[in-house]
Amino acid sequence: MATADTWQPAPSLPAPRSERGWIGWARANLFANWLSGLVTVVTVPLIAWVLWRIVAWVFGTADWTLIASRPQQYLIGLYPTELAWRPLAGWLLVSILFGMAAAMWGGAARRIAIGYGAITLLLGILPYGMFHEGVVMPGWIRALIVANLLTMAVGYALGRSSHWGRPRTFVVGGIAIYVVLLVLLTGLPGMEQVPPRQWGGLMLNLILAVSGIFFAFPIGVLLALGRRSALPVVKILCVVFIEVFRGVPLITLLFMSQVLVPLALPENFPVDSVTRAAITITLFSAAYTAENIRGGLQGLHPGQAEAARALGLPGWQVTSLILLPQAIRNVIPAIVGQFIALFKDTSLVYIVGMLDILEMGRSIVQGNVQFADNGRELFIFVAVVFWIFTYTMSYVSRRVERHLGVGVR
Amino acid sequence: MATETAAAAQDATEVDNIVICRDVHKWFGDFHALRGVTTSVRRGEVVVIIGPSGSGKSTFIRTINRLEQHQQGDIIVDGVEMTDDVRNVDAIRREVGMVFQSFNLFPHLTVLRNITLAPTKVRKLPQADAEAGARELLERVGIPEQAEKYPGELSGGQQQRVAIARALAMQPKIMLFDEPTSALDPEMIKEVLEVMKELAASQQMTIVAVTHELGFAREVADRIVMFDEGQIVEDLPPSDFFNNPRNERVRRFLSQIL
């Protein structure tokens, strides 16, 4: 026995062998008792069989001509073919941002940029027709797609430079590129105009989602603060707004936006149905975002606001410097979930006659006799496309959470 | 002549007394939390407030920087009367530092940023100056090496010392302590009390502290004020308070906690 003056803590011993390594893992998790072992023995072959059936269908039975023959329509819908250089040029600009992000943040951003570059390269070189069956994709379109790798490299170089590689440049540049993209798609005065009605495909989903997220977030923050405001009029307006937009199905709101919004606006006011749909989706999402952020604010210890006020910080700085950063950080998973829902909901613009990637595909299946049996391939393809984007979003969210140390600090 | 002398005397107390409370009342709903508190604190004085839980002692010191709003009576802090005017309240809060039971450090900011935030935003100090001051304060509270860490990475005692440094960074004339050691593990109480004692010994600082640390009160307080049922039941120098309390309520309280 150790005496009082020579006391030493007992040595830290390694865990028992049976709990380490893959054998230990399998014993603990797959064969812990006879029931668990039985479940393992039954389910593993079942899973293997299902996987085999899927692989056999994807690479054997399935006919992907429907997808491979007209990627243009999935990407940009019925945007005029002879003007396809406009979205392609916009795409080149967007790639700059991916390159920059990879250089500036590394890690997850780099992995996403690599995946993005790989998919872009595949789109550029895979042997499919870009327009219709039998029409070979012109070399200049392939060249413009592959050129995205070059603009990514340009972005990477920018991100590495100490002058350009700042978050502020990235955000300002991102907004500028986005505006240029929208102007380019519509056409400058004097150029041939392509109204948003003719936009479509995945491009439309992404434009609606990016605009929606970009505006829904700040509007949601303001609504959340308004709902907690001490001013009764502000508070009531925010509560009514939030509860109306949360209480009515998005589809109903989309129909209403087409019928009711024109009533509220002067005649011939230049707001087309797509913009109206975009505004509706944004406000719908903002209402949910507001409730998420309000939840985050409610979850903060009241001592945080007290300490900030006791230091003499004015009210708006207490909110903007102390409360909001913590509240938003705590509800990142919920907000990203909301934005994933927003992205998926962009498909609902089919209601106002827009051809997003899903509706575009559906109309191809229904409008072509030779594809009548290919619905399965189409919907799986569309599902995978959506999943790639939503999974990327939740991946980014998890990385950001880890970076900010949610639950640790 | 007589009225002039009285006015002069009044002025003298106004200058002398950094905190003046006259018949302060506070209700939470129907609960009468402060029932006519009248007292004052001289510049440089160390006042320790004790009393059973629910006696209104925390509520009282929170009215001094208006974390609680009193509904009746006057509170004058450093010559500024506490009114609904936001400018008065902000002016008072700049001069009054506060340390909380639950530290209330900002968990999303580093220790250094916790301390420099108010000086840069409220006093408009340049960031470099504020940082130099912050590092000096961290030195003073004995944890200069923790400047770049986040509050969650520190022990409770270290966090409370950062909280004290954060309050001191505004160069307040008064420091309020609201049970600063009640949330700490026993071995960390001492390190926080040491910092408070050093502060009390500096003579410059006026301190009003709610605490259950009677040893601290006996050692550094100029006065001990006991609250019960929202009123001041006793107000004596520590030697009298502990050795020959006149009030029966004080004797009962002391017998319960000693």
Interface residues (C-beta under 8 A of the other chain):
Chain A: H301 G303 Q304 E306 A307 A308 R309 A310 L311 G312 L313 P314 Q317 L321 I322 P325 Q326 R329 L404 G405 V408 R409
Chain B: N65 L67 D90 R93 R94 V96 G97 M98 F100 S102 F103 N104 L105 F106 P107 H108 L117 A118 K121 V122 Y150 P151 G152 E153 A163 R166 A167 M170
